Amino acid sequence: MKKSPERRWRIAVFGIAAGAVVSGLGLAPWDVFHLGVAEHSLLTIGTASIVVGLVVLCVSWGLGQPP
């Protein structure tokens, strides 16, 4: 499979973002929310991310908005 320039760009952006988190420069807004949910519950940050994503999807579907 040939790597497109867009795919390479996405991988580069993901790598930069992951590096910023590891280096202590901070988190993205949704990640901060997920971290807060994880710290105030028994969930891990990964599980909190999944749960929040499912809640957002269900609310958007309930309001008749496509996700």
N, C-alpha and C positions, 0 to 999 in steps of 0.2 A: 504494500500500500504506500502510495506516494504522499509525503507530508506537504500539505498546502501551506502557503505563507500565513494564512489566517490561523491555521492550527498551531504553527510555530509561535505566532504572536500570542495566542492564548496560553500556551505552555510557558512562555517567557513571563507574562503578566502574573500567572499563578505562582511561578517560582519567586518573583520579586515580592509578592504579597506574603508568601510563606516565609521568606527570609526576613521580612519586616516583623512578623509575629515572633519568630525565633530570636531575633536580635533585641527584642524588647521595645521596639518602636511603637507598638500599639496594635490594636485590632480594628477591623471594620465595624461599623455600627451594629449590624445584625449579629456579629460575633460577640460584641459586648453584651447585647441583650441575651444571647444564648448562654454566655458565661454567668450572667446574673441569675438567670433561671436555674442553671446548674448549681450555683452556690447556695440558692435558697430552697433547694429541693434535694431529693436523693438521686437525681439523675446525673449522668456524666454530661460533658459539653456536647458530645456527639449525639447522645440520645435526646438531649434538650433541643438540639438543632433539628432533628427529625420530627419531634413532637410539635415544635413551633411551626415548622413547614407544613405539617398536616393540618394544623389549626388554621393557618392562613389560607390554605387551599379550600378547606371546608367553608370558611367564612366567605371567601370570594364566590364559591359556587352557590352558597345560600343567598347571596346578594344578586345573583344573576350575572356576575362578571366573569368573563373567561380569565383563567389564570395566566 
